[in-house]
Amino acid sequence: MAARHQKGRLLDMDARWSDFVKTAQTFVDGDRKFVLGSGKGLLHVVKAWNKAHPDRKISVSKLMAANGGLKAERFQAGRKYKMPLSAIGNNNPGNVRYYGVGWKGELGDGLERGEFSVFDNKDNGLRAAIRSVMNIANGIPGATISDISKIYEPANSEVHASNISSISGIPKDRPLKTDDDGEMVDYARGLYKSETGNRYSFDPGTLTNIVRSARTSQ
Protein backbone atom coordinates (compact mmCIF):
# COMPACT_ATOMS: atom_id res chain seq x y z
CA MET A 1 0.00 0.00 0.00
CA ALA A 2 1.27 3.47 -0.85
CA ALA A 3 2.52 5.64 1.95
CA ARG A 4 0.15 8.46 2.83
CA HIS A 5 1.14 11.92 1.71
CA GLN A 6 2.02 14.44 4.39
CA LYS A 7 2.79 18.07 3.64
CA GLY A 8 6.52 18.64 3.38
CA ARG A 9 7.30 14.90 3.30
CA LEU A 10 8.08 12.86 0.21
CA LEU A 11 6.32 9.57 -0.40
CA ASP A 12 8.10 6.29 0.25
CA MET A 13 9.73 5.27 -3.01
CA ASP A 14 8.85 1.58 -2.57
CA ALA A 15 5.13 2.34 -2.83
CA ARG A 16 3.42 0.94 -5.91
CA TRP A 17 3.34 3.18 -8.98
CA SER A 18 -0.32 2.31 -9.55
CA ASP A 19 -1.14 3.80 -6.15
CA PHE A 20 0.80 6.93 -7.07
CA VAL A 21 -1.26 7.25 -10.24
CA LYS A 22 -4.57 6.73 -8.47
CA THR A 23 -3.97 9.35 -5.82
CA ALA A 24 -1.71 11.71 -7.83
CA GLN A 25 0.59 11.60 -4.82
CA THR A 26 3.72 11.61 -6.95
CA PHE A 27 2.97 15.23 -7.74
CA VAL A 28 3.85 17.43 -4.79
CA ASP A 29 3.70 21.17 -4.12
CA GLY A 30 0.43 21.42 -6.02
CA ASP A 31 1.15 20.41 -9.60
CA ARG A 32 4.52 22.18 -9.79
CA LYS A 33 6.88 19.34 -8.80
CA PHE A 34 7.06 15.55 -9.12
CA VAL A 35 9.20 12.84 -7.59
CA LEU A 36 10.53 10.16 -9.92
CA GLY A 37 9.66 6.72 -8.52
CA SER A 38 12.28 4.03 -8.07
CA GLY A 39 12.86 2.11 -11.29
CA LYS A 40 10.68 4.54 -13.28
CA GLY A 41 11.52 6.80 -16.19
CA LEU A 42 10.03 10.03 -17.48
CA LEU A 43 7.61 8.13 -19.70
CA HIS A 44 5.91 6.77 -16.58
CA VAL A 45 5.45 10.32 -15.28
CA VAL A 46 4.06 11.44 -18.64
CA LYS A 47 1.56 8.58 -18.80
CA ALA A 48 0.45 9.09 -15.20
CA TRP A 49 0.04 12.83 -15.58
CA ASN A 50 -1.77 12.65 -18.93
CA LYS A 51 -4.18 10.04 -17.58
CA ALA A 52 -5.00 12.23 -14.58
CA HIS A 53 -4.98 15.52 -16.51
CA PRO A 54 -6.18 14.91 -20.11
CA ASP A 55 -6.78 18.65 -20.57
CA ARG A 56 -3.17 19.52 -19.64
CA LYS A 57 -1.07 16.88 -21.34
CA ILE A 58 2.72 16.97 -21.16
CA SER A 59 5.54 15.19 -22.97
CA VAL A 60 9.00 13.88 -22.11
CA SER A 61 10.55 16.78 -24.02
CA LYS A 62 8.53 19.28 -21.98
CA LEU A 63 9.66 17.67 -18.72
CA MET A 64 13.25 17.88 -19.88
CA ALA A 65 12.85 21.51 -20.95
CA ALA A 66 11.14 22.47 -17.68
CA ASN A 67 14.22 21.22 -15.84
CA GLY A 68 16.78 23.24 -17.73
CA GLY A 69 17.11 20.79 -20.62
CA LEU A 70 18.28 18.00 -18.30
CA LYS A 71 18.74 14.81 -20.32
CA ALA A 72 16.25 12.03 -19.61
CA GLU A 73 18.90 9.62 -18.34
CA ARG A 74 20.11 12.16 -15.76
CA PHE A 75 16.82 12.17 -13.78
CA GLN A 76 17.18 10.22 -10.53
CA ALA A 77 14.63 8.45 -8.35
CA GLY A 78 13.59 10.15 -5.13
CA ARG A 79 14.42 13.70 -6.21
CA LYS A 80 12.05 16.58 -6.94
CA TYR A 81 11.76 17.91 -10.47
CA LYS A 82 9.68 20.68 -12.00
CA MET A 83 6.49 20.02 -13.91
CA PRO A 84 5.85 22.06 -17.07
CA LEU A 85 3.24 24.71 -16.34
CA SER A 86 0.03 24.75 -18.32
CA ALA A 87 0.19 26.82 -21.49
CA ILE A 88 -3.58 27.17 -21.30
CA GLY A 89 -3.71 28.46 -17.74
CA ASN A 90 -0.78 30.79 -18.41
CA ASN A 91 -2.25 32.39 -21.56
CA ASN A 92 1.08 31.34 -23.08
CA PRO A 93 0.44 29.50 -26.39
CA GLY A 94 4.13 29.56 -27.32
CA ASN A 95 5.41 28.42 -23.91
CA VAL A 96 7.63 31.49 -23.59
CA ARG A 97 9.97 31.34 -20.61
CA TYR A 98 10.32 34.11 -18.05
CA TYR A 99 13.64 35.96 -18.14
CA GLY A 100 12.49 39.41 -17.12
CA VAL A 101 12.30 40.67 -20.71
CA GLY A 102 9.14 42.65 -20.03
CA TRP A 103 6.91 41.37 -22.82
CA LYS A 104 3.65 43.21 -23.38
CA GLY A 105 1.03 41.75 -21.03
CA GLU A 106 3.52 39.56 -19.15
CA LEU A 107 2.67 39.06 -15.49
CA GLY A 108 5.97 38.37 -13.79
CA ASP A 109 4.91 38.30 -10.13
CA GLY A 110 6.15 35.22 -8.35
CA LEU A 111 7.92 33.72 -11.36
CA GLU A 112 11.45 32.35 -11.30
CA ARG A 113 13.85 32.82 -14.20
CA GLY A 114 13.41 30.01 -16.69
CA GLU A 115 9.84 29.12 -15.72
CA PHE A 116 7.03 29.60 -18.22
CA SER A 117 5.64 33.14 -18.29
CA VAL A 118 2.08 34.10 -17.45
CA PHE A 119 0.25 36.64 -19.64
CA ASP A 120 -2.86 38.72 -19.21
CA ASN A 121 -4.40 37.22 -22.35
CA LYS A 122 -3.52 34.63 -24.99
CA ASP A 123 -2.99 37.21 -27.76
CA ASN A 124 -0.16 38.86 -25.83
CA GLY A 125 1.23 35.45 -24.98
CA LEU A 126 1.46 34.47 -28.65
CA ARG A 127 2.73 37.93 -29.55
CA ALA A 128 5.69 37.44 -27.19
CA ALA A 129 6.45 34.06 -28.76
CA ILE A 130 6.43 35.48 -32.30
CA ARG A 131 8.53 38.46 -31.27
CA SER A 132 10.99 36.05 -29.65
CA VAL A 133 11.18 34.06 -32.88
CA MET A 134 11.76 37.26 -34.87
CA ASN A 135 14.55 38.25 -32.47
CA ILE A 136 16.20 34.84 -32.92
CA ALA A 137 15.87 35.04 -36.72
CA ASN A 138 17.33 38.56 -36.79
CA GLY A 139 20.48 37.24 -35.17
CA ILE A 140 21.01 34.39 -37.67
CA PRO A 141 21.43 35.30 -41.36
CA GLY A 142 19.05 33.16 -43.41
CA ALA A 143 17.53 31.56 -40.29
CA THR A 144 15.38 28.49 -40.96
CA ILE A 145 12.75 26.89 -38.75
CA SER A 146 15.37 24.32 -37.78
CA ASP A 147 17.81 27.06 -36.77
CA ILE A 148 15.17 28.80 -34.67
CA SER A 149 14.03 25.59 -32.95
CA LYS A 150 17.61 24.87 -31.82
CA ILE A 151 17.39 28.01 -29.70
CA TYR A 152 13.67 28.08 -28.93
CA GLU A 153 13.41 24.38 -27.95
CA PRO A 154 16.98 23.09 -27.51
CA ALA A 155 15.96 19.95 -25.60
CA ASN A 156 14.00 18.57 -28.58
CA SER A 157 14.74 20.86 -31.51
CA GLU A 158 14.42 18.35 -34.36
CA VAL A 159 10.93 17.23 -33.36
CA HIS A 160 9.93 20.83 -32.62
CA ALA A 161 11.03 22.02 -36.06
CA SER A 162 9.41 19.07 -37.85
CA ASN A 163 6.08 19.61 -36.06
CA ILE A 164 5.98 23.32 -36.90
CA SER A 165 6.97 22.65 -40.51
CA SER A 166 4.31 19.95 -40.90
CA ILE A 167 1.54 22.13 -39.48
CA SER A 168 2.56 25.39 -41.16
CA GLY A 169 3.57 23.95 -44.55
CA ILE A 170 6.84 25.91 -44.42
CA PRO A 171 9.95 23.82 -45.24
CA LYS A 172 12.03 23.59 -42.08
CA ASP A 173 15.36 24.09 -43.90
CA ARG A 174 14.33 27.09 -46.00
CA PRO A 175 14.95 30.63 -44.62
CA LEU A 176 11.89 31.87 -42.74
CA LYS A 177 10.40 35.04 -44.23
CA THR A 178 9.84 37.01 -41.05
CA ASP A 179 8.83 40.12 -42.99
CA ASP A 180 5.99 38.28 -44.74
CA ASP A 181 2.70 38.48 -42.81
CA GLY A 182 1.23 35.39 -44.44
CA GLU A 183 4.26 33.22 -43.73
CA MET A 184 4.52 34.38 -40.13
CA VAL A 185 0.81 33.70 -39.61
CA ASP A 186 1.42 30.15 -40.86
CA TYR A 187 4.46 29.84 -38.60
CA ALA A 188 2.51 31.16 -35.60
CA ARG A 189 -0.18 28.55 -36.22
CA GLY A 190 2.45 25.82 -36.40
CA LEU A 191 4.11 27.06 -33.22
CA TYR A 192 1.09 27.28 -30.95
CA LYS A 193 -0.44 24.03 -32.19
CA SER A 194 2.87 22.23 -31.72
CA GLU A 195 3.42 23.70 -28.25
CA THR A 196 -0.08 23.10 -26.91
CA GLY A 197 -1.35 20.06 -28.78
CA ASN A 198 -3.90 22.05 -30.79
CA ARG A 199 -5.73 23.27 -27.66
CA TYR A 200 -5.67 26.93 -28.71
CA SER A 201 -7.46 28.61 -31.58
CA PHE A 202 -7.00 31.99 -33.25
CA ASP A 203 -8.85 33.31 -36.27
CA PRO A 204 -6.73 34.43 -39.28
CA GLY A 205 -7.41 38.13 -38.69
CA THR A 206 -6.29 37.94 -35.06
CA LEU A 207 -3.14 36.07 -36.06
CA THR A 208 -2.31 38.75 -38.62
CA ASN A 209 -2.75 41.48 -36.01
CA ILE A 210 -0.55 39.58 -33.55
CA VAL A 211 2.22 39.17 -36.15
CA ARG A 212 2.11 42.85 -37.06
CA SER A 213 2.08 43.91 -33.41
CA ALA A 214 5.08 41.67 -32.71
CA ARG A 215 7.15 43.77 -35.13
CA THR A 216 6.49 47.06 -33.34
CA SER A 217 8.11 46.72 -29.92
CA GLN A 218 9.04 44.35 -27.11
WOCOR-V665769 format. One record per backbone hydrogen bond with DSSP energy under -1.0 kcal/mol. NH is the residue of the N-H (numbers start at 1). CO is the residue of the C=O. Records with the same first field share a line. If there is no record, write none. Layout:
BEGIN
NH: CO + CO
END
This chain:
BEGIN
9: 6
15: 12
20: 16
21: 17
22: 18
23: 19
24: 20
27: 24
28: 33
32: 29
33: 28
34: 81
35: 26
36: 79
40: 37
45: 41
46: 42
47: 43
48: 44
49: 45
50: 46
51: 47
52: 48
53: 49
56: 53
63: 59
64: 60
65: 61
66: 62
68: 65
69: 64
74: 71
75: 72
78: 36
79: 76
81: 34
83: 32
90: 86
91: 88
92: 87
95: 92
98: 115
106: 103
107: 118
111: 108
114: 98
115: 112
117: 96
119: 90
120: 105
125: 121
126: 122
127: 123
128: 124
129: 125
130: 126
131: 127
132: 128
133: 129
134: 130
135: 131
136: 132
137: 133
138: 134
140: 137
143: 140
146: 172
148: 144
149: 145
150: 146
151: 148
152: 148
153: 149
156: 153
160: 156
161: 157
162: 158
163: 159
164: 160
165: 161
166: 162
167: 163
168: 164
169: 165
174: 171
176: 143
178: 176
180: 177
184: 180
185: 181
186: 182
187: 183
188: 184
189: 185
190: 186
191: 187
192: 188
193: 189
194: 190
195: 191
196: 192
197: 193
198: 193
207: 203
208: 204
209: 205
210: 206
211: 207
212: 208
213: 209
214: 210
216: 213
END
